[in-house]
Amino acid sequence: MCKETLETCLEELIDQHIATLHAMADAAQSDDALMRQEAESRQAILHYRPQGESEVNEKLTYIAAYILKTGNALTPQEMDLLLGSPRRM
């Protein structure tokens, strides 16, 4: 927990996600439980509301690095979460 709150801070969410990605890379086969855990930790980061400009930049930078490293694309719903507002079609 961070800064005298009961909320998990962005840094902890990112650390959890990185640990899960490493576990997936180390596994001989992608395990369903690991894939679920990765998706849950990624969703936690996307749902996290940054506390100031520094965390906004950290969140965007981390998600950009995740996309570049994995080659995975965000869904439209994930993009809405990341950008903080629904996109109009």
N, C-alpha and C positions, 0 to 999 in steps of 0.2 A: 504494500500500500504506500501511497506517496503523499507527501505534504500534509500530514495530519488529517487525511480524509479517509473515508472508507472505500473510495473509488480506486480502481487500479489505474495507474498512470500510463501514459503512452509508452514510455520507455520499457515498462514491464510487459506490456502487450507485445511490443516489438520483440523483446527478448524471448517471450514464449513462442512467438511465431517462428523466429529463427531456429530455436531449439527443435521445433517440430519439423521444419524443413530439413535440418541436419539428420534427424532420426529417419525421415523418409529416404534421404539420400543414402544412408548407411544400411537400410534394410535391403535384403536380397530381392524382395518383391514388395510392391506397394501394398501395404496392408490397409484394409477398409477402415480400421480404427484410426490409423495414422492420417489417412486422407480426410476423415471426418474431423479429426482434431485440427488439422491444418486449416480446413474451411472455417471451423468455429473460431480459431484464433485470428484468421484474416478478417472475418466478419466483426470480431471485437474491435480490431483496429479501425475498420471502416465506420463502425458506429460510434467510436470514441469522439467526443467533442473536445477539440484542442483548447487548452487554457492559455491563450495568447498567441502572438504571431510566431514565436519560436517553435511552439508545438505544431502550428499549422504547417510551417515549413518542414519540420521533421516528419510529419505524417505524409505529406506529399512526396518528399524525397524518398521515404522508405517504400511507399507504394510504387513509385517510379522504378526504384531499384529492383523490387520484387518482379515487376512486369518485364524488365530488361533481362533479369537473371533467368526467369522461368519460361519466358515467352508466352505466358498466359495472358489473356485479355480479361478485363473486368466486364461484367455484365452491365447492361444499361442501369439496372437497379443499384449495382455497386458504384457505378459512376455518379449516380444521383447522391448516394451517401457520401462519397468522397468530396464532391463539389458543394454539398450542403443544401441543394435545392433541386426539386424535380425539373427535368428538362421538358420543354413543351415540344410536341411533335406537330 
